[in-house]
Structures are given as C-alpha cells and as structure tokens.
Amino acid sequence: MKILGKNITLVKALPWILIIGGTIGLLASAIITYDKIAILQDPNFKPGCDLNPVVSCGSVMESSQAAAFGFPNTFIGLAGFGAVVTTGVVLLAGTGKLKRWYWLGLNLGLLFGLAFVHWLFYQSVYNIGALCPYCMLVWAVTITMSWYTTLYNIQLGHIRLKGWLLKASVFARKHHLDILLFWLLIIAALILKHFWYYYGDKIF
C-alpha cells in the first residue's frame, strides 16, 4: 500500500526514517551526555546551548527530571537509538525478515520513548522552565519514528486491529504526514505560548 507518496511505500521509507531519526537521536544523546559529564567535572562549565534563561541546557541537565530512573536519561537514548539505527540498517541491507515479536518489541520500546518524551516535554516547559535544543530534537525524532513504526506494524499485520480502530488506522495511514505535522505544531505552539513572556517582547 502506497501511503507516503506516489512511488514511495512505507516499507521502503521506514529503514531511512529509522536510520536518520535514530542517528539524530544518538548524536543528540551523545552531546548531552558529554555536557553532563563536563558539568559533573566542573560545576562552572556552561554547555554551548546555554543561550538565555529559556534556552538553557544546563538548567535541564541539572534537574532531577534529567535522571528520572536514577541515572542520566541520555543512557536510555544511547542504547535505544543505537538499536533503532541497527534495525534500519538491517532492513536496508535486506538481510532477512524480522520476526513479529521483534517488531512488537521495537514498537513497545518506541511507545515507551513516546510517553517518556511527552513527560519530559511537560517537565521541561512547565516545571523546569527551560528548554534544551538537543532534547527537543530527541522529542521530534522519537515521535516521528514511533508514529511510522506503528503504522508499519499495522500495515504488515503485526498489530491486528478490528472495528473502529481498523477504520481509524486507514484514516491515519492516509493522512499520516498531516497528523504528524499537527502533532509537532501543537507542541511548538504550547512551548511558544508558555515562553511568550520572554520572546514576545523581543519579537515585537
């Protein structure tokens, strides 16, 4: 089923979505990990993305939410995005068909990541009151990869739906990009609304 364009199927696009998205997430996680270690070694260290009171990676890194499970969240990113990139490479190489249990496990992991980045978004914006650009990159690629992996699993029958859920999945596959962009725009709008007190005066 062609759902990404006239000549591009999700089966062909997913490897690239996973490789590109996973690589971006992996690099962002590595940079945050490096800065976190630098802060631990030197409390006076300022990450390069400490630009103003709002865009302040240091404020996010030093928060308790940055180690939600007792260790830096970036460790989850390094492991998780590494697995995602590997999956994309295996698909692209065409070395074999991955089992249904693997796809369901990958989907479950990405859905965990999806829930986690939304929690981090809420904590960063409404509790910490600061933004980390690298974290926001992680949010964006996690949402994108989770979305398209779920659609892929539905399309190939790894996730079996019935009734209204099946009808909803048809609509979602037809309007996949519209839904994704709307999703990301809502997050961007909430961020802009919350920090308008700082940026509004500068823009106008």
BELDA-V826945 format. One record per residue. PHI is phi in whole degrees, -180 to 180 (NA if undefined). OMEGA is omega in radians with two decimals (none if undefined). BURIAL is # if it has 16 or more other C-alpha atoms within 10 Angstrom, else .. Layout:
phi:PHI omega:OMEGA burial:BURIAL
phi:PHI omega:OMEGA burial:BURIAL
This chain:
phi:NA omega:-3.12 burial:.
phi:-90 omega:-3.10 burial:.
phi:-125 omega:-3.13 burial:#
phi:-108 omega:-3.12 burial:#
phi:145 omega:-3.04 burial:.
phi:-61 omega:-3.05 burial:.
phi:-121 omega:-3.09 burial:.
phi:-120 omega:3.10 burial:.
phi:-97 omega:3.11 burial:.
phi:-63 omega:3.12 burial:#
phi:-60 omega:3.13 burial:#
phi:-79 omega:-3.05 burial:.
phi:-82 omega:-3.02 burial:.
phi:-57 omega:3.11 burial:#
phi:-54 omega:-3.13 burial:#
phi:-71 omega:3.08 burial:#
phi:-61 omega:-3.13 burial:#
phi:-70 omega:-3.12 burial:#
phi:-68 omega:-3.10 burial:#
phi:-69 omega:3.14 burial:#
phi:-64 omega:3.13 burial:#
phi:-65 omega:3.12 burial:#
phi:-66 omega:3.09 burial:#
phi:-61 omega:3.12 burial:#
phi:-64 omega:3.14 burial:#
phi:-65 omega:3.13 burial:#
phi:-65 omega:3.12 burial:#
phi:-63 omega:3.12 burial:#
phi:-64 omega:3.13 burial:#
phi:-66 omega:3.13 burial:#
phi:-65 omega:3.13 burial:.
phi:-64 omega:3.11 burial:#
phi:-62 omega:3.12 burial:#
phi:-60 omega:-3.14 burial:.
phi:-65 omega:3.12 burial:#
phi:-63 omega:3.10 burial:#
phi:-64 omega:3.13 burial:.
phi:-63 omega:3.11 burial:.
phi:-66 omega:3.12 burial:#
phi:-65 omega:3.14 burial:.
phi:-78 omega:-3.11 burial:.
phi:-141 omega:-3.11 burial:.
phi:-58 omega:-3.14 burial:.
phi:-89 omega:-3.14 burial:.
phi:-66 omega:3.11 burial:.
phi:-117 omega:3.10 burial:#
phi:-59 omega:-3.11 burial:#
phi:-63 omega:-3.12 burial:.
phi:-97 omega:2.96 burial:.
phi:-83 omega:-3.01 burial:#
phi:-100 omega:-3.10 burial:.
phi:-164 omega:-3.12 burial:.
phi:-61 omega:-3.13 burial:.
phi:-91 omega:3.10 burial:#
phi:-86 omega:-3.02 burial:#
phi:-143 omega:-3.14 burial:#
phi:-61 omega:-3.12 burial:#
phi:-59 omega:3.14 burial:#
phi:-63 omega:3.13 burial:#
phi:-71 omega:-3.11 burial:#
phi:-63 omega:-3.09 burial:#
phi:-87 omega:-3.14 burial:.
phi:-80 omega:3.10 burial:.
phi:-68 omega:-3.14 burial:.
phi:-67 omega:-3.14 burial:#
phi:-74 omega:3.07 burial:#
phi:-134 omega:-3.00 burial:.
phi:-62 omega:-3.10 burial:.
phi:-111 omega:3.11 burial:.
phi:94 omega:3.07 burial:.
phi:-143 omega:-3.08 burial:.
phi:-54 omega:3.12 burial:#
phi:-58 omega:-3.09 burial:#
phi:-64 omega:3.10 burial:#
phi:-63 omega:3.07 burial:.
phi:-64 omega:3.14 burial:.
phi:-63 omega:-3.13 burial:#
phi:-60 omega:-3.14 burial:#
phi:-73 omega:-3.06 burial:.
phi:-66 omega:-3.13 burial:#
phi:-68 omega:3.06 burial:#
phi:-61 omega:3.11 burial:#
phi:-66 omega:-3.13 burial:#
phi:-66 omega:3.12 burial:#
phi:-61 omega:3.13 burial:#
phi:-59 omega:3.11 burial:#
phi:-62 omega:3.12 burial:#
phi:-61 omega:3.14 burial:#
phi:-66 omega:3.11 burial:#
phi:-61 omega:3.11 burial:#
phi:-64 omega:-3.11 burial:#
phi:-65 omega:-3.13 burial:#
phi:-75 omega:3.14 burial:.
phi:65 omega:-3.06 burial:.
phi:-80 omega:3.13 burial:.
phi:157 omega:-3.14 burial:.
phi:-85 omega:3.14 burial:.
phi:-77 omega:-3.09 burial:.
phi:-69 omega:3.13 burial:.
phi:-60 omega:-3.12 burial:.
phi:-63 omega:3.12 burial:.
phi:-67 omega:-3.14 burial:.
phi:-63 omega:3.11 burial:#
phi:-67 omega:3.09 burial:#
phi:-65 omega:3.10 burial:.
phi:-62 omega:3.14 burial:#
phi:-62 omega:3.13 burial:#
phi:-63 omega:3.11 burial:.
phi:-63 omega:3.13 burial:.
phi:-70 omega:3.08 burial:#
phi:-68 omega:3.01 burial:#
phi:-61 omega:3.10 burial:.
phi:-60 omega:3.13 burial:#
phi:-62 omega:3.12 burial:#
phi:-64 omega:-3.09 burial:.
phi:-66 omega:-3.12 burial:#
phi:-69 omega:3.06 burial:#
phi:-70 omega:3.04 burial:.
phi:-64 omega:3.12 burial:.
phi:-65 omega:3.06 burial:#
phi:-57 omega:-3.12 burial:#
phi:-63 omega:-3.13 burial:#
phi:-64 omega:-3.10 burial:#
phi:-64 omega:-3.06 burial:#
phi:-77 omega:-2.93 burial:#
phi:-98 omega:3.14 burial:.
phi:-111 omega:3.13 burial:.
phi:-76 omega:3.12 burial:#
phi:75 omega:3.12 burial:#
phi:-151 omega:-3.10 burial:#
phi:-121 omega:3.04 burial:#
phi:-115 omega:-3.11 burial:#
phi:-56 omega:3.13 burial:#
phi:-67 omega:3.07 burial:#
phi:-63 omega:-3.14 burial:#
phi:-67 omega:3.03 burial:#
phi:-63 omega:3.11 burial:#
phi:-62 omega:3.10 burial:#
phi:-58 omega:-3.05 burial:#
phi:-64 omega:-3.09 burial:#
phi:-73 omega:3.11 burial:#
phi:-66 omega:3.10 burial:#
phi:-60 omega:-3.11 burial:#
phi:-63 omega:-3.09 burial:#
phi:-69 omega:3.11 burial:#
phi:-64 omega:-3.13 burial:#
phi:-60 omega:-3.06 burial:#
phi:-76 omega:3.04 burial:#
phi:-67 omega:3.09 burial:#
phi:-64 omega:3.11 burial:#
phi:-62 omega:3.11 burial:#
phi:-62 omega:-3.12 burial:#
phi:-66 omega:3.06 burial:#
phi:-68 omega:-3.11 burial:#
phi:-61 omega:-3.10 burial:#
phi:-88 omega:3.08 burial:.
phi:84 omega:3.08 burial:.
phi:-68 omega:3.00 burial:#
phi:-107 omega:-3.05 burial:.
phi:-103 omega:-3.09 burial:.
phi:-116 omega:3.10 burial:.
phi:-137 omega:3.01 burial:.
phi:61 omega:-3.05 burial:.
phi:-68 omega:3.09 burial:.
phi:-67 omega:3.10 burial:.
phi:-66 omega:3.10 burial:.
phi:-64 omega:3.12 burial:.
phi:-64 omega:-3.13 burial:.
phi:-68 omega:3.09 burial:#
phi:-64 omega:3.10 burial:#
phi:-62 omega:-3.12 burial:.
phi:-63 omega:3.14 burial:#
phi:-69 omega:3.13 burial:#
phi:-73 omega:-3.08 burial:.
phi:-115 omega:-3.03 burial:.
phi:-55 omega:-3.07 burial:#
phi:-72 omega:3.10 burial:#
phi:-59 omega:-3.13 burial:.
phi:-65 omega:-3.13 burial:.
phi:-62 omega:-3.13 burial:#
phi:-65 omega:3.10 burial:.
phi:-63 omega:3.10 burial:.
phi:-58 omega:-3.11 burial:.
phi:-68 omega:3.12 burial:.
phi:-66 omega:3.08 burial:.
phi:-62 omega:3.11 burial:.
phi:-62 omega:3.13 burial:#
phi:-62 omega:-3.13 burial:.
phi:-66 omega:3.11 burial:.
phi:-65 omega:3.09 burial:.
phi:-64 omega:-3.13 burial:#
phi:-62 omega:3.14 burial:.
phi:-62 omega:-3.08 burial:.
phi:-69 omega:-3.07 burial:.
phi:-101 omega:-3.14 burial:#
phi:-62 omega:-3.14 burial:.
phi:-58 omega:-3.12 burial:.
phi:-93 omega:-3.04 burial:.
phi:-86 omega:-3.11 burial:.
phi:-60 omega:3.13 burial:.
phi:-66 omega:-3.10 burial:.
phi:-74 omega:-3.13 burial:.
phi:-74 omega:-3.08 burial:.
phi:-107 omega:none burial:.
